[in-house]
Amino acid sequence: MIEDAKKLFDAVASKFGTSSNTLLLSGSSSSSYAPSQPGLVESQDEEFLSLRTASADSRGTLTGVGFFIGGVGILAFLLHGIFGQSPDLNWFLLLLSIALIAVPTIWELSRPPSMPIIFNRRTQEVYYEMKGDLYHANWDGIEAVAYEYKIINQYSGSIVHGNLEIMLQKFGAPDERIVLNLSGVPAGKRLPALIGIWEYLRCFMTVGPWFDEAGRKTESRNTFIEKGLKSGRVSFLDQLLQGRKFIGEERKEGNGISGSAFLYWLDSYLLFPFAFGMECVQKIDRMRSRKHWPDVVQERLDPNGPTSRLIDIEEDYMAQKQKELEELHERMRKTLPR
């Protein structure tokens, strides 16, 4: 089992046969690169920063499909159902369309929310939840591995991929560890971009919640932070709606309307139900995720909460939980008939 970032670095360098495209980064020292916004930031304030994951970006896809098909069914009902020769069939179409919207929405919202990666400035920790288990790491002494590699096939040729990874330990079982990717989708990520993402996170944790493009501390939010947060919050629905502006922009230029601008405009209407369904689920999912964290994390995300680290309370916390479990078993043993 890989126990720390140094061993992960050695394993990555060994796999790719070279260390020229692999770099070991430290949370305590600068890499001399300028910070670059990860594009995955959900929220950032004085207490903590949260990064969304790939599962959060894909959440709502099934609901989007339901909105698209159900929307087509409802539109067909409104246009033709009232004047059709089979009223019963038309009402069945309406009910089926509503079910296609409601069922996937209820199912996706009933599932546990997609949890972000949390960087807590107050306690200098990183939190992540996977399959109901809490993982954490102390920023003090933390290291990350940034590496790029190429995937080659006969269809797309050579495509560069890259990852930025850290190691976290399971709360209550410190010997169990996972490797967590901080850079999102690996396709197209180069080593300088990965280092820039790490510098952004390092500046947030060590310099302060607000800093400029050179990593210098500022007293409040600035253009660099605001621009990055705004770009990171652009959703699929926002991109579709932006496509409606291309035709107007090309008209102003006076060179006619291109085929690509027309397709963007057409997609903004055809795919609107799909994007709207995804947007609804993802917004509700983000609101639910904050309340889904264990109590020990929610307390430390509170501006007035404790500043002790999870590693400091881990042993006592697990002993208390084990005591409560034994007391519950004892009460059940006395209650149940023999």
Rosetta blueprint (number, residue, H / E / L):
1 M L
2 I L
3 E L
4 D L
5 A H
6 K H
7 K H
8 L H
9 F H
10 D H
11 A H
12 V H
13 A H
14 S H
15 K H
16 F H
17 G L
18 T L
19 S L
20 S L
21 N L
22 T E
23 L E
24 L E
25 L E
26 S E
27 G L
28 S L
29 S L
30 S L
31 S L
32 S L
33 Y L
34 A L
35 P L
36 S L
37 Q L
38 P L
39 G L
40 L L
41 V E
42 E E
43 S E
44 Q E
45 D L
46 E L
47 E L
48 F E
49 L E
50 S E
51 L E
52 R L
53 T L
54 A H
55 S H
56 A H
57 D H
58 S H
59 R L
60 G L
61 T H
62 L H
63 T H
64 G H
65 V H
66 G H
67 F H
68 F H
69 I H
70 G H
71 G H
72 V H
73 G H
74 I H
75 L H
76 A H
77 F H
78 L H
79 L H
80 H H
81 G H
82 I L
83 F L
84 G L
85 Q L
86 S L
87 P H
88 D H
89 L H
90 N H
91 W H
92 F H
93 L H
94 L H
95 L H
96 L H
97 S H
98 I H
99 A H
100 L H
101 I H
102 A H
103 V H
104 P H
105 T H
106 I H
107 W H
108 E H
109 L H
110 S H
111 R L
112 P L
113 P L
114 S L
115 M L
116 P L
117 I E
118 I E
119 F E
120 N E
121 R L
122 R L
123 T L
124 Q L
125 E E
126 V E
127 Y E
128 Y E
129 E E
130 M E
131 K L
132 G L
133 D E
134 L E
135 Y E
136 H E
137 A E
138 N E
139 W L
140 D L
141 G L
142 I L
143 E E
144 A E
145 V E
146 A E
147 Y E
148 E E
149 Y E
150 K E
151 I E
152 I E
153 N E
154 Q L
155 Y L
156 S L
157 G E
158 S E
159 I E
160 V E
161 H E
162 G E
163 N E
164 L E
165 E E
166 I E
167 M E
168 L E
169 Q E
170 K E
171 F L
172 G L
173 A E
174 P E
175 D E
176 E E
177 R E
178 I E
179 V E
180 L E
181 N E
182 L L
183 S L
184 G L
185 V L
186 P L
187 A E
188 G L
189 K L
190 R L
191 L H
192 P H
193 A H
194 L H
195 I H
196 G H
197 I H
198 W H
199 E H
200 Y H
201 L H
202 R H
203 C H
204 F H
205 M H
206 T H
207 V H
208 G L
209 P L
210 W L
211 F E
212 D L
213 E L
214 A L
215 G L
216 R L
217 K E
218 T L
219 E L
220 S L
221 R L
222 N L
223 T H
224 F H
225 I H
226 E H
227 K H
228 G H
229 L H
230 K H
231 S H
232 G H
233 R L
234 V L
235 S L
236 F H
237 L H
238 D H
239 Q H
240 L H
241 L H
242 Q H
243 G H
244 R L
245 K H
246 F H
247 I H
248 G H
249 E H
250 E H
251 R H
252 K H
253 E H
254 G L
255 N L
256 G L
257 I L
258 S L
259 G H
260 S H
261 A H
262 F H
263 L H
264 Y H
265 W H
266 L H
267 D H
268 S H
269 Y H
270 L H
271 L L
272 F H
273 P H
274 F H
275 A H
276 F H
277 G H
278 M H
279 E H
280 C H
281 V H
282 Q H
283 K H
284 I H
285 D H
286 R H
287 M H
288 R H
289 S H
290 R H
291 K H
292 H H
293 W L
294 P L
295 D H
296 V H
297 V H
298 Q H
299 E H
300 R H
301 L H
302 D L
303 P L
304 N L
305 G L
306 P L
307 T L
308 S L
309 R L
310 L H
311 I H
312 D H
313 I H
314 E H
315 E H
316 D H
317 Y H
318 M H
319 A H
320 Q H
321 K H
322 Q H
323 K H
324 E H
325 L H
326 E H
327 E H
328 L H
329 H H
330 E H
331 R H
332 M H
333 R H
334 K H
335 T H
336 L L
337 P L
338 R L
